[in-house]
Amino acid sequence: MNATELKAKTPDQLRDSLVALKKEAFNLRFQQATGQLENTARMRAVRRDVARIMTVLNQKAAEAAAAN
């Protein structure tokens, strides 16, 4: 997931993606705690995707505030 794809989405779509990624992050943390996690790199990727979505949401909010 890259930033240009995220900028094309609406804020509602971004929030839905954010919820899904946070659920995935929870599940990955649970798997790590129980010793079942095989792909540890996925945790880092999910964290970064969450950060990307939050950044784009904040940018869109700032643009909306500046337009008013």
PyMOL commands that set and color helices and strands:
alter all, ss='L'
color gray80, all
select helices_A, chain A and resi 3-7+11-33+41-67
alter helices_A, ss='H'
color red, helices_A
deselect
rebuild
show_as cartoon
